[in-house]
Amino acid sequence: MITPDSIRSELFIVGKELAKAANAIYDLEVKAEQAELLAQSASDKVFLATTGNIEERKAMARERSLEEHGLAVIDRAAYNRARTKAKHLELEQMRLMASLKSVQHEGA
């Protein structure tokens, strides 16, 4: 049987997870931004150090900075995954609050 106390307990757990998620999201966003800046910097350095026409220099810059761009994509994906998880936790929190209200209303 679902009781108000069991729902409150679940709400407490979800609230703690949401608090952790907020910090994780910030950290992951900073990491993703830094990785993107590093990737762009690596590409720019190769572009400036390479000779040839503009298209050749762009192609060389893309090729030689693939690893940095790949890492930036991975970091951005981790950030997006954390945001999605936090959104699911928020939805779970709302569902639990609605359940609590319903159970309290039935008991009254």
Beta strands, then each sheet from edge to edge (+ up, - down):
end
